[in-house]
Amino acid sequence: MAGAITRGVLFVHSAPRALCPHIEWAAGNVLDARVSMDWTQQPAGRGLYRAEHSWQGPQGTGAKVASALRGWSHLRYEVTEDASHGADGARWSHTPDLGIFHAMTDVHGNIVVPEDRVRAALDLKEPRAVRDALDLALGAAWDDELEPFRYAGAGAPVRWLHQVG
């Protein structure tokens, strides 16, 4: 792999069982490695499953993973790419109803709204229009739709963090 290496996570918040192997195949194709995800039932939707996969690759890999899954019916997912040398991080969110949302993120995972979008929102003058423009820039509709699916519920795999040092 040439260039800066970054890390990220593919969060599949909900997918029908029949789609699960196809998601693994698509992600593996982008990551050039076999991807096997630990699928668990999604408590927020009957007959749906959830999983996550941590990945490592060159800058831009997150965009490729998000694009490989974009537009699949009945699939809710998020892809994150951590900030790395010379590049901000990014997040892609997808829902069947809203499609895909992309935003740049800082080293802490916060969405970074570009100056021109803030200025354009402020030029709208009316408070409701300003609020709507900023909600769009922050992906509020995607957060609202995904939030019930983000919580895995009881029985989900837990990764314990160990104190180092």
Z-matrix of the N, CA and C atoms (Angstrom, degrees):
N
C 1 1.439
C 2 1.522 1 109.22
N 3 1.302 2 117.30 1 124.79
C 4 1.453 3 122.32 2 178.91
C 5 1.520 4 109.72 3 -94.12
N 6 1.327 5 116.71 4 153.79
C 7 1.463 6 121.11 5 177.48
C 8 1.508 7 112.31 6 84.30
N 9 1.339 8 114.30 7 -176.69
C 10 1.461 9 120.62 8 -178.50
C 11 1.526 10 110.90 9 -67.97
N 12 1.315 11 114.36 10 142.25
C 13 1.463 12 121.41 11 179.15
C 14 1.523 13 108.33 12 -101.85
N 15 1.299 14 115.71 13 141.81
C 16 1.456 15 121.85 14 178.08
C 17 1.526 16 109.21 15 -133.31
N 18 1.295 17 114.60 16 174.57
C 19 1.467 18 121.43 17 178.30
C 20 1.514 19 109.13 18 -126.91
N 21 1.297 20 115.93 19 163.36
C 22 1.452 21 120.26 20 176.40
C 23 1.509 22 110.77 21 -168.93
N 24 1.309 23 114.95 22 -176.77
C 25 1.459 24 121.23 23 -179.16
C 26 1.520 25 108.85 24 -138.32
N 27 1.317 26 115.44 25 136.97
C 28 1.458 27 123.04 26 169.23
C 29 1.520 28 106.31 27 -99.39
N 30 1.325 29 116.58 28 115.50
C 31 1.460 30 122.58 29 176.20
C 32 1.525 31 107.05 30 -105.27
N 33 1.316 32 117.42 31 111.55
C 34 1.463 33 120.74 32 172.67
C 35 1.522 34 105.07 33 -95.44
N 36 1.330 35 115.65 34 108.43
C 37 1.461 36 120.35 35 -176.06
C 38 1.519 37 112.57 36 -81.46
N 39 1.338 38 116.62 37 -33.09
C 40 1.463 39 118.30 38 176.24
C 41 1.521 40 109.96 39 -159.91
N 42 1.320 41 113.32 40 133.70
C 43 1.463 42 120.92 41 178.14
C 44 1.517 43 108.24 42 -153.06
N 45 1.334 44 117.10 43 142.39
C 46 1.462 45 118.95 44 172.74
C 47 1.530 46 109.63 45 -66.61
N 48 1.302 47 116.94 46 150.40
C 49 1.471 48 122.62 47 -176.60
C 50 1.527 49 112.00 48 -52.21
N 51 1.322 50 117.75 49 -41.53
C 52 1.463 51 121.18 50 -177.07
C 53 1.529 52 112.44 51 -63.89
N 54 1.317 53 117.51 52 -23.28
C 55 1.461 54 121.36 53 -178.16
C 56 1.530 55 112.88 54 -86.31
N 57 1.323 56 117.51 55 -19.02
C 58 1.471 57 121.84 56 -174.27
C 59 1.531 58 114.02 57 -54.79
N 60 1.324 59 121.02 58 -50.22
C 61 1.464 60 119.23 59 179.63
C 62 1.530 61 112.86 60 -65.01
N 63 1.315 62 117.14 61 -29.55
C 64 1.461 63 120.76 62 179.17
C 65 1.535 64 110.96 63 -70.31
N 66 1.328 65 115.49 64 -35.29
C 67 1.465 66 120.20 65 176.15
C 68 1.519 67 109.65 66 -64.60
N 69 1.331 68 116.75 67 -45.51
C 70 1.470 69 120.61 68 178.24
C 71 1.524 70 110.87 69 -60.24
N 72 1.319 71 116.10 70 -42.80
C 73 1.465 72 120.25 71 -179.91
C 74 1.532 73 110.87 72 -63.92
N 75 1.341 74 117.18 73 -45.69
C 76 1.461 75 120.89 74 -178.43
C 77 1.529 76 111.08 75 -63.46
N 78 1.325 77 116.74 76 -44.63
C 79 1.469 78 120.33 77 178.81
C 80 1.526 79 110.22 78 -65.03
N 81 1.315 80 117.31 79 -42.87
C 82 1.462 81 121.05 80 178.68
C 83 1.512 82 112.47 81 -62.49
N 84 1.317 83 116.32 82 -36.40
C 85 1.459 84 120.97 83 178.07
C 86 1.532 85 110.54 84 -62.42
N 87 1.331 86 116.83 85 -43.27
C 88 1.463 87 121.11 86 178.62
C 89 1.528 88 110.82 87 -69.05
N 90 1.332 89 116.64 88 -43.20
C 91 1.461 90 121.42 89 -175.04
C 92 1.525 91 113.08 90 -82.17
N 93 1.322 92 116.10 91 -5.59
C 94 1.457 93 121.91 92 -179.49
C 95 1.529 94 111.55 93 55.36
N 96 1.333 95 114.47 94 41.68
C 97 1.466 96 121.45 95 179.59
C 98 1.523 97 108.02 96 -157.18
N 99 1.305 98 116.31 97 155.74
C 100 1.463 99 120.44 98 176.91
C 101 1.521 100 108.49 99 -69.86
N 102 1.328 101 116.71 100 129.44
C 103 1.454 102 121.99 101 178.37
C 104 1.521 103 108.20 102 -113.95
N 105 1.325 104 115.21 103 122.59
C 106 1.457 105 121.64 104 176.47
C 107 1.523 106 106.81 105 -126.25
N 108 1.311 107 115.54 106 116.77
C 109 1.456 108 120.47 107 -175.58
C 110 1.527 109 110.69 108 -105.60
N 111 1.324 110 115.91 109 146.94
C 112 1.456 111 122.70 110 178.72
C 113 1.524 112 108.36 111 -88.65
N 114 1.327 113 116.76 112 95.30
C 115 1.461 114 122.59 113 -174.72
C 116 1.521 115 110.52 114 -82.15
N 117 1.344 116 115.45 115 132.17
C 118 1.463 117 121.25 116 175.15
C 119 1.523 118 108.14 117 -126.83
N 120 1.325 119 115.71 118 157.97
C 121 1.460 120 119.06 119 179.47
C 122 1.529 121 109.69 120 -64.31
N 123 1.312 122 115.24 121 143.01
C 124 1.462 123 122.44 122 178.27
C 125 1.525 124 107.61 123 -94.65
N 126 1.334 125 117.68 124 109.95
C 127 1.467 126 120.04 125 -177.79
C 128 1.530 127 113.99 126 -62.89
N 129 1.316 128 118.45 127 -21.16
C 130 1.470 129 121.15 128 -177.10
C 131 1.524 130 113.22 129 -80.80
N 132 1.334 131 117.57 130 -7.16
C 133 1.461 132 119.53 131 -179.13
C 134 1.515 133 111.67 132 -152.79
N 135 1.297 134 116.42 133 127.29
C 136 1.465 135 121.79 134 -178.99
C 137 1.521 136 110.58 135 -64.40
N 138 1.327 137 116.73 136 130.09
C 139 1.456 138 122.18 137 177.27
C 140 1.524 139 114.07 138 77.67
N 141 1.333 140 116.80 139 10.98
C 142 1.459 141 120.67 140 -179.82
C 143 1.521 142 110.85 141 -107.86
N 144 1.326 143 115.31 142 155.70
C 145 1.465 144 121.90 143 -177.96
C 146 1.524 145 109.11 144 -128.16
N 147 1.326 146 114.35 145 157.68
C 148 1.454 147 121.35 146 179.52
C 149 1.523 148 109.55 147 -134.47
N 150 1.334 149 115.56 148 155.60
C 151 1.464 150 121.18 149 177.29
C 152 1.520 151 108.08 150 -166.72
N 153 1.314 152 115.21 151 167.74
C 154 1.457 153 119.75 152 174.27
C 155 1.517 154 109.16 153 -142.58
N 156 1.320 155 114.67 154 154.82
C 157 1.460 156 120.71 155 -179.14
C 158 1.526 157 109.18 156 -142.56
N 159 1.318 158 116.55 157 120.89
C 160 1.462 159 121.38 158 174.59
C 161 1.512 160 108.44 159 -82.74
N 162 1.323 161 116.39 160 139.66
C 163 1.456 162 120.62 161 -177.64
C 164 1.527 163 110.04 162 -134.93
N 165 1.309 164 114.53 163 164.08
C 166 1.460 165 122.86 164 175.48
C 167 1.522 166 107.37 165 -138.92
N 168 1.334 167 116.33 166 137.96
C 169 1.457 168 119.38 167 -179.36
C 170 1.512 169 111.26 168 -176.12
N 171 1.318 170 116.78 169 -177.10
C 172 1.467 171 120.69 170 178.96
C 173 1.528 172 111.45 171 -66.39
N 174 1.329 173 115.94 172 156.41
C 175 1.455 174 120.23 173 174.89
C 176 1.528 175 108.36 174 -51.60
N 177 1.327 176 115.69 175 138.43
C 178 1.460 177 120.83 176 -179.36
C 179 1.517 178 113.53 177 98.00
N 180 1.327 179 117.06 178 -7.91
C 181 1.466 180 120.26 179 -179.53
C 182 1.524 181 111.18 180 -63.59
N 183 1.328 182 117.51 181 -37.56
C 184 1.464 183 120.64 182 179.30
C 185 1.513 184 111.63 183 -58.32
N 186 1.326 185 116.76 184 -42.49
C 187 1.464 186 121.02 185 178.61
C 188 1.520 187 110.90 186 -62.71
N 189 1.313 188 116.82 187 -38.83
C 190 1.467 189 120.40 188 179.96
C 191 1.527 190 111.43 189 -67.97
N 192 1.341 191 116.56 190 -39.96
C 193 1.472 192 119.84 191 178.10
C 194 1.527 193 109.63 192 -64.71
N 195 1.340 194 116.83 193 -47.30
C 196 1.467 195 120.91 194 179.91
C 197 1.522 196 110.95 195 -60.22
N 198 1.318 197 116.86 196 -41.06
C 199 1.472 198 120.80 197 -179.83
C 200 1.517 199 111.94 198 -67.20
N 201 1.327 200 116.76 199 -35.24
C 202 1.464 201 120.41 200 -179.22
C 203 1.527 202 111.68 201 -65.28
N 204 1.333 203 117.20 202 -26.70
C 205 1.467 204 121.70 203 -177.84
C 206 1.525 205 112.88 204 -103.45
N 207 1.305 206 117.31 205 -7.88
C 208 1.469 207 122.51 206 -173.97
C 209 1.527 208 111.74 207 -59.14
N 210 1.328 209 114.29 208 133.63
C 211 1.455 210 120.31 209 173.16
C 212 1.522 211 115.44 210 84.75
N 213 1.318 212 118.53 211 0.15
C 214 1.458 213 119.50 212 179.09
C 215 1.525 214 109.27 213 -71.00
N 216 1.313 215 115.70 214 127.68
C 217 1.460 216 120.48 215 -179.75
C 218 1.520 217 110.53 216 -62.36
N 219 1.311 218 114.95 217 144.28
C 220 1.467 219 122.83 218 173.82
C 221 1.522 220 113.30 219 67.45
N 222 1.322 221 119.35 220 15.75
C 223 1.461 222 121.98 221 -177.42
C 224 1.517 223 109.96 222 -112.39
N 225 1.333 224 115.74 223 126.58
C 226 1.459 225 122.09 224 173.21
C 227 1.520 226 107.07 225 -115.71
N 228 1.324 227 116.07 226 126.53
C 229 1.464 228 118.59 227 -178.88
C 230 1.512 229 111.15 228 -153.38
N 231 1.328 230 114.19 229 163.39
C 232 1.459 231 122.45 230 171.04
C 233 1.522 232 107.39 231 -136.00
N 234 1.307 233 114.88 232 144.36
C 235 1.460 234 121.74 233 174.29
C 236 1.517 235 106.18 234 -124.53
N 237 1.323 236 115.87 235 132.17
C 238 1.456 237 120.03 236 174.54
C 239 1.519 238 108.59 237 -116.29
N 240 1.326 239 115.11 238 147.62
C 241 1.460 240 121.56 239 172.00
C 242 1.522 241 105.90 240 -130.52
N 243 1.327 242 116.43 241 122.71
C 244 1.457 243 121.03 242 -178.60
C 245 1.517 244 111.13 243 -69.09
N 246 1.328 245 114.89 244 152.38
C 247 1.462 246 119.88 245 172.32
C 248 1.528 247 107.63 246 -62.31
N 249 1.320 248 115.64 247 144.49
C 250 1.468 249 120.37 248 179.55
C 251 1.522 250 108.33 249 -142.80
N 252 1.306 251 116.63 250 177.90
C 253 1.461 252 121.65 251 -175.90
C 254 1.531 253 110.60 252 -51.71
N 255 1.331 254 115.58 253 114.57
C 256 1.457 255 120.69 254 176.64
C 257 1.514 256 115.94 255 81.46
N 258 1.332 257 118.48 256 7.08
C 259 1.469 258 120.18 257 -177.76
C 260 1.525 259 110.92 258 -146.42
N 261 1.334 260 115.39 259 139.09
C 262 1.459 261 120.77 260 172.50
C 263 1.523 262 108.46 261 -71.26
N 264 1.294 263 115.35 262 166.57
C 265 1.451 264 120.06 263 173.20
C 266 1.516 265 110.09 264 -83.39
N 267 1.331 266 115.47 265 -179.82
C 268 1.457 267 119.45 266 -179.48
C 269 1.517 268 109.82 267 -155.16
N 270 1.334 269 114.02 268 158.22
C 271 1.462 270 120.46 269 175.25
C 272 1.519 271 108.52 270 -138.33
N 273 1.319 272 115.69 271 137.22
C 274 1.458 273 122.94 272 174.70
C 275 1.519 274 106.46 273 -120.76
N 276 1.321 275 116.56 274 131.82
C 277 1.464 276 122.23 275 177.34
C 278 1.522 277 107.51 276 -123.66
N 279 1.326 278 115.88 277 140.82
C 280 1.464 279 120.04 278 -178.91
C 281 1.520 280 109.99 279 -137.73
N 282 1.330 281 114.53 280 135.51
C 283 1.463 282 121.26 281 170.46
C 284 1.524 283 107.68 282 -133.74
N 285 1.324 284 117.44 283 154.69
C 286 1.461 285 119.29 284 179.35
C 287 1.534 286 112.95 285 -60.02
N 288 1.322 287 117.27 286 -36.95
C 289 1.467 288 120.48 287 -176.72
C 290 1.523 289 113.26 288 -79.59
N 291 1.327 290 117.62 289 -36.06
C 292 1.459 291 120.87 290 -173.29
C 293 1.525 292 114.21 291 -99.97
N 294 1.318 293 117.03 292 -17.75
C 295 1.463 294 119.38 293 -175.01
C 296 1.521 295 110.25 294 80.98
N 297 1.330 296 116.33 295 -146.72
C 298 1.463 297 119.99 296 -172.60
C 299 1.529 298 111.39 297 -106.83
N 300 1.324 299 115.12 298 144.38
C 301 1.459 300 123.57 299 176.06
C 302 1.517 301 107.18 300 -125.30
N 303 1.329 302 116.50 301 138.92
C 304 1.458 303 121.62 302 178.67
C 305 1.517 304 109.61 303 -129.24
N 306 1.313 305 116.69 304 138.80
C 307 1.464 306 121.53 305 174.95
C 308 1.518 307 109.08 306 -147.26
N 309 1.320 308 115.17 307 147.49
C 310 1.458 309 120.75 308 172.71
C 311 1.526 310 107.63 309 -78.68
N 312 1.338 311 116.38 310 150.63
C 313 1.458 312 121.07 311 179.86
C 314 1.520 313 109.98 312 -130.35
N 315 1.335 314 115.09 313 157.29
C 316 1.459 315 119.71 314 176.31
C 317 1.527 316 109.42 315 -87.68
N 318 1.322 317 117.17 316 -172.84
C 319 1.467 318 120.61 317 -176.56
C 320 1.527 319 112.55 318 -66.53
N 321 1.345 320 117.55 319 -15.00
C 322 1.459 321 121.31 320 179.56
C 323 1.527 322 112.37 321 -99.49
N 324 1.329 323 116.81 322 -0.22
C 325 1.458 324 120.55 323 179.55
C 326 1.517 325 114.00 324 90.60
N 327 1.333 326 118.04 325 3.63
C 328 1.465 327 121.51 326 177.72
C 329 1.522 328 110.23 327 -75.91
N 330 1.320 329 116.29 328 140.92
C 331 1.462 330 120.30 329 177.26
C 332 1.523 331 109.46 330 -67.87
N 333 1.318 332 115.36 331 135.00
C 334 1.455 333 122.62 332 177.03
C 335 1.523 334 107.29 333 -105.00
N 336 1.327 335 115.82 334 119.10
C 337 1.466 336 120.63 335 179.55
C 338 1.525 337 108.02 336 -96.02
N 339 1.331 338 117.74 337 120.86
C 340 1.467 339 120.59 338 -179.06
C 341 1.526 340 112.41 339 -60.56
N 342 1.303 341 115.21 340 148.54
C 343 1.461 342 123.05 341 -178.00
C 344 1.531 343 112.60 342 -53.47
N 345 1.318 344 117.11 343 -42.09
C 346 1.469 345 118.99 344 -177.40
C 347 1.528 346 112.06 345 -64.87
N 348 1.335 347 118.07 346 -32.34
C 349 1.474 348 120.16 347 177.40
C 350 1.523 349 111.14 348 -71.45
N 351 1.341 350 116.64 349 -37.08
C 352 1.463 351 120.11 350 177.57
C 353 1.527 352 109.15 351 -65.47
N 354 1.331 353 116.59 352 -45.94
C 355 1.470 354 120.29 353 179.96
C 356 1.536 355 111.13 354 -62.53
N 357 1.313 356 116.87 355 -41.70
C 358 1.470 357 120.16 356 178.97
C 359 1.531 358 110.58 357 -63.24
N 360 1.329 359 116.95 358 -39.94
C 361 1.466 360 120.30 359 177.96
C 362 1.526 361 110.54 360 -64.34
N 363 1.327 362 117.05 361 -43.22
C 364 1.464 363 120.71 362 -179.40
C 365 1.524 364 112.24 363 -66.44
N 366 1.321 365 117.14 364 -29.06
C 367 1.467 366 121.12 365 178.15
C 368 1.525 367 112.51 366 -68.39
N 369 1.319 368 117.25 367 -15.02
C 370 1.469 369 120.28 368 -177.73
C 371 1.523 370 112.63 369 -71.90
N 372 1.299 371 117.59 370 -21.36
C 373 1.477 372 124.48 371 174.25
C 374 1.538 373 114.78 372 71.64
N 375 1.300 374 118.42 373 -49.65
C 376 1.465 375 119.96 374 -177.86
C 377 1.527 376 109.99 375 -74.45
N 378 1.329 377 117.85 376 128.73
C 379 1.467 378 121.12 377 -175.54
C 380 1.533 379 114.40 378 -53.41
N 381 1.333 380 117.31 379 -41.89
C 382 1.474 381 120.16 380 -179.11
C 383 1.528 382 111.05 381 -65.21
N 384 1.316 383 117.64 382 -39.93
C 385 1.467 384 122.00 383 179.15
C 386 1.525 385 110.72 384 -67.51
N 387 1.345 386 115.99 385 -38.71
C 388 1.473 387 120.23 386 177.06
C 389 1.524 388 109.34 387 -63.05
N 390 1.312 389 115.76 388 -46.03
C 391 1.475 390 121.41 389 179.70
C 392 1.529 391 110.78 390 -60.39
N 393 1.327 392 117.30 391 -44.82
C 394 1.459 393 121.48 392 -179.87
C 395 1.527 394 111.10 393 -62.60
N 396 1.329 395 117.20 394 -42.08
C 397 1.467 396 120.95 395 -179.88
C 398 1.526 397 111.16 396 -65.27
N 399 1.334 398 116.99 397 -40.60
C 400 1.463 399 120.12 398 179.05
C 401 1.530 400 111.28 399 -71.79
N 402 1.336 401 117.36 400 -37.26
C 403 1.470 402 120.41 401 175.12
C 404 1.529 403 110.63 402 -60.18
N 405 1.323 404 116.88 403 -40.46
C 406 1.465 405 120.65 404 177.58
C 407 1.532 406 110.61 405 -64.64
N 408 1.330 407 116.92 406 -43.67
C 409 1.470 408 121.20 407 179.84
C 410 1.525 409 111.99 408 -63.53
N 411 1.330 410 116.56 409 -30.23
C 412 1.465 411 121.23 410 -179.53
C 413 1.527 412 113.34 411 -92.66
N 414 1.329 413 117.62 412 -5.09
C 415 1.463 414 120.77 413 179.73
C 416 1.515 415 113.19 414 71.52
N 417 1.323 416 117.65 415 33.27
C 418 1.462 417 121.71 416 -176.11
C 419 1.534 418 112.64 417 -58.14
N 420 1.317 419 117.68 418 -39.92
C 421 1.472 420 119.97 419 -179.32
C 422 1.529 421 110.82 420 -63.73
N 423 1.326 422 117.53 421 -37.52
C 424 1.460 423 121.30 422 178.45
C 425 1.526 424 109.97 423 -68.25
N 426 1.342 425 116.55 424 -43.10
C 427 1.466 426 119.70 425 176.90
C 428 1.521 427 110.91 426 -59.90
N 429 1.331 428 116.73 427 -44.18
C 430 1.465 429 120.24 428 -179.45
C 431 1.527 430 111.25 429 -60.82
N 432 1.321 431 116.94 430 -41.73
C 433 1.465 432 119.97 431 -178.28
C 434 1.532 433 112.31 432 -74.72
N 435 1.331 434 117.23 433 -34.28
C 436 1.460 435 120.33 434 -176.63
C 437 1.523 436 114.20 435 -84.19
N 438 1.321 437 117.50 436 -23.88
C 439 1.469 438 120.11 437 -173.02
C 440 1.527 439 114.33 438 -52.67
N 441 1.335 440 120.24 439 -45.61
C 442 1.467 441 118.13 440 178.86
C 443 1.534 442 113.14 441 -62.29
N 444 1.326 443 116.97 442 -24.33
C 445 1.464 444 120.75 443 -177.78
C 446 1.529 445 112.14 444 -90.13
N 447 1.317 446 118.30 445 -16.85
C 448 1.468 447 121.54 446 -178.54
C 449 1.513 448 111.62 447 -70.38
N 450 1.302 449 116.54 448 -33.17
C 451 1.455 450 120.19 449 179.88
C 452 1.517 451 108.94 450 -78.45
N 453 1.314 452 116.28 451 118.12
C 454 1.464 453 120.83 452 -173.34
C 455 1.516 454 113.36 453 -74.99
N 456 1.316 455 118.00 454 -29.38
C 457 1.449 456 120.11 455 -179.27
C 458 1.518 457 112.18 456 87.56
N 459 1.289 458 115.45 457 178.52
C 460 1.459 459 122.36 458 -178.32
C 461 1.526 460 110.62 459 -64.34
N 462 1.298 461 114.99 460 142.47
C 463 1.456 462 120.39 461 176.61
C 464 1.514 463 114.41 462 87.83
N 465 1.317 464 118.10 463 -1.17
C 466 1.462 465 120.44 464 178.94
C 467 1.520 466 109.20 465 -75.12
N 468 1.323 467 117.20 466 151.52
C 469 1.456 468 119.08 467 178.98
C 470 1.526 469 110.52 468 -62.85
N 471 1.316 470 115.90 469 140.95
C 472 1.458 471 122.04 470 -179.53
C 473 1.515 472 108.28 471 -118.11
N 474 1.324 473 116.51 472 133.17
C 475 1.458 474 121.25 473 174.42
C 476 1.517 475 107.88 474 -102.94
N 477 1.334 476 116.22 475 116.69
C 478 1.453 477 120.23 476 -179.44
C 479 1.520 478 108.49 477 -85.24
N 480 1.333 479 115.71 478 134.14
C 481 1.453 480 121.26 479 176.06
C 482 1.517 481 107.46 480 -95.62
N 483 1.325 482 116.03 481 135.55
C 484 1.456 483 121.18 482 -178.01
C 485 1.523 484 109.39 483 -107.91
N 486 1.321 485 115.36 484 141.28
C 487 1.454 486 119.39 485 178.69
C 488 1.516 487 109.00 486 -69.98
N 489 1.309 488 115.35 487 135.10
C 490 1.460 489 121.72 488 -179.72
C 491 1.528 490 107.79 489 -115.18
N 492 1.335 491 115.66 490 137.96
C 493 1.472 492 118.49 491 173.44
C 494 1.449 493 115.37 492 101.65
